[in-house]
Every structure is written in C-alpha cells, then in structure tokens.
Amino acid sequence: MLYHLLVPLRDHLIGANLFRYLTFRSALAAVLGLVLSFVFGPWLIRKLKEHQIGEEIRTDGPQTHLSKKGTPTMGGLMILFCVAVPTLLLANLTNFYVLLTLLSFLWMGAIGFYDDYLKVVKKKKAGLVARSKLIGQVGLSLIIGLFLLNYSHLFGQNFHHHVTQTTLPFVKQAMLDFGWLFPVMVVIVITGTSNGVNLTDGLDGLAIGVTSISAAAFAVMCYVTGNVRFSEYLNIIYLDGAGELTIFCSALLGAGLGFLWYNGFPASVFMGDTGALALGGALGTLAVLIKKEFFLLVIGGIFVAEALSVMMQRGYFKYTKRRYGEGRRIFRMAPLHHHFEQLGWHESKVVVRFWVVQVLLVLISLTMFKVR
C-alpha cells in the first residue's frame, strides 16, 4: 500500500523515491517484520495465556518435554500477521507472484489455525482429521497449479514460456518440462513442504530457525531471478516481476527472527500448525513460482530428512510387524530430531546443530546457481 501511495509522489515528497527500489523495500520489510513481532508478540502471548490456549504434550515422547505442557500455542498467528502486514504495505500488490504466495501462506495458515482450534479449544485430541487437512492442502496446490497453467500470461511472457518447466541443478541450457504432470508436481512440492515443516516443529526454535535461514536463501534467489543482469550472468531463467517476492521473503525472515525471540529454548510460545503449515506452504509456492523446485530439496533438506524419517519408521514398523509379528524401528524415535534427543543430546544442542546443517545446505544451494 505504501508502495502504491508513495511512488507516484516521488517527485513531490522527499524520500518517496526510495520506495521505487526493491532493495530498500526488502530491507524495510525485514525490519518491520521484526519490530512488529516485538510489539505484537507479548500481547498475543498474554492473550493466549488468559484464554488457556496451551500445548498438550504427548506422553510417549521425550520425558523432558512434559514440563512444556500448557505453554501457549497458536503463536503462528504472530507469524501470519508480521509477514502479511509488511508485504501488503511494501510490495507491489498488482504483482501476481506476491498475490499467489500470500494466498498460499494465508490459506495454509487457516488450515493450521482450524486444526489448532479443534485440538486446543475444542479439546479434540486428534484435531482436524488427517484426510480433511490433506484435502485442504491438495486443494490449494491444485488451484495454484491449474491457475498457473491457464493464466500464466499474468506473470509475464517469460513465465508463460517456462510455466511447466523447472531449472536443473548442475546442468546448463537444459530444463525439465513436467508437461501435463505440472499440477501433480505442484501438489507434491507444496503439500510435502508444508507437512515437512510441520514435522520439524517439535523442538524450541527448530522449525522457525530453519525456516528463517531458508527464507534468506529464497530472498537471494527471488532477487536474482527477477533481475535481468544477474539471471543472465548466472544462466538461470529470468522472470520479470519475480523480484517482488524478495519483499515477502524478507518479511518472513524478519518475522521469523522475531518469533524466534519468544520461541527459543525455553519457549514462551509455540507456533502450532497455524505457523508450521503456513511457512511450509509459502516455501513450496516460492520454489514453484521461481522454477527452483529441485533447489528446494537442498534448501529444505532438514524438512526432507524429518519427513523421510517418519515414513521410514512407520513403513519399517508395519513391515516387520507383518513379517515377524513384532514391530521394529529404525530410529529410536521419529521425527529425526527426537532420535538425537533419545541418544542423550540436549534439546538446545539438537536445535543448534540442525541450524548449522541448514546454513551449510543453503550455502550449497547458492553455489549450485553458478556451478552449472
């Protein structure tokens, strides 16, 4: 909104010209997301405590987690607010990249909010039925995939030309075309990423820390993808308008760091599915829009590992129970972060080491831009 208000006044109002520059608006979005977290966070935590909206802790998990019972949850509302407001204020709201990413972010947040509401307020232990949650996730993904197929011209001529294609790491002058399987790919990427972040959200500061680092990587990727000179130099697809997504990513980085202030060990608030599903949906949508789905496998390597650990654990348990009459496990506990806790690692050590691995994955993904 400020972008649309101030840019036309650039010749008449001192400082208004700054809002023409993507770098300025992106930096301001990060700062605003962080400041809003500090302003809105204490109020939200206080309200959650007043209404006794606290987390229920599973009894079959690490026993050190039992002390967290009652910690305010649904803190993802803070993330939703502190990302959406800077984006709405500073981004070009006629840009379909921004609008579609915001839709995904808020839609997934709404699904997560309803799930948290059923679990915490209505006291339904299972929350939203898994099938219903999956329908909401797949439904959004199909809407995005079909919208891109039918209205790709709204995103610019370059995007229209490459709508079903994606960039291949380590390969120059080559694209993978999904063709009619494109909507299926969108479903896998967005639904998989949202569930991956949700599974990662099990330790204080883990999911939001990993996501914030990922947001920084995507901010760089969106900026260079939307810059004709950088994209030509790096030999990647140039997508006119994709640079505006840098503002969303920066807002996500600032809001994520702000939430980490309250979510770091020992956590004062949990994000719940409200935040986890929204964050994963946004990351998946970003990867689809800038044609970096395979890069997401590296940037989101932590999320992939967490999801695979759960699938492997369940699959192996069912197989051994059917074959030997007794279920066996690969990991001491899944998702993966709980396995390391059961090995005797302190929660903070697990979180920090996962952050270190995430930084390494981001550095690898950024070098993949040039090593092609």
CORTA-V927703 format. One record per run of one state. SS is the DSSP state (h for helix, s for strand, l for the rest). FROM is the first residue (numbers start at 0). LEN is the number of residues. Records with the same first field share a line. If there is no record, write none. Layout:
SS->FROM-LEN  FROM-LEN
This chain:
l->0-1  9-6  20-1  50-3  54-8  68-3  72-3  90-5  121-8  155-1  162-2  167-7  177-1  200-5  225-2  234-7  263-5  269-2  289-3  299-1  324-11  342-4  370-2
h->1-8  15-5  21-29  62-6  75-15  95-26  129-26  156-6  178-22  205-20  227-7  241-22  271-18  292-7  300-24  335-7  346-24
s->53-1  71-1  164-3  174-3  268-1
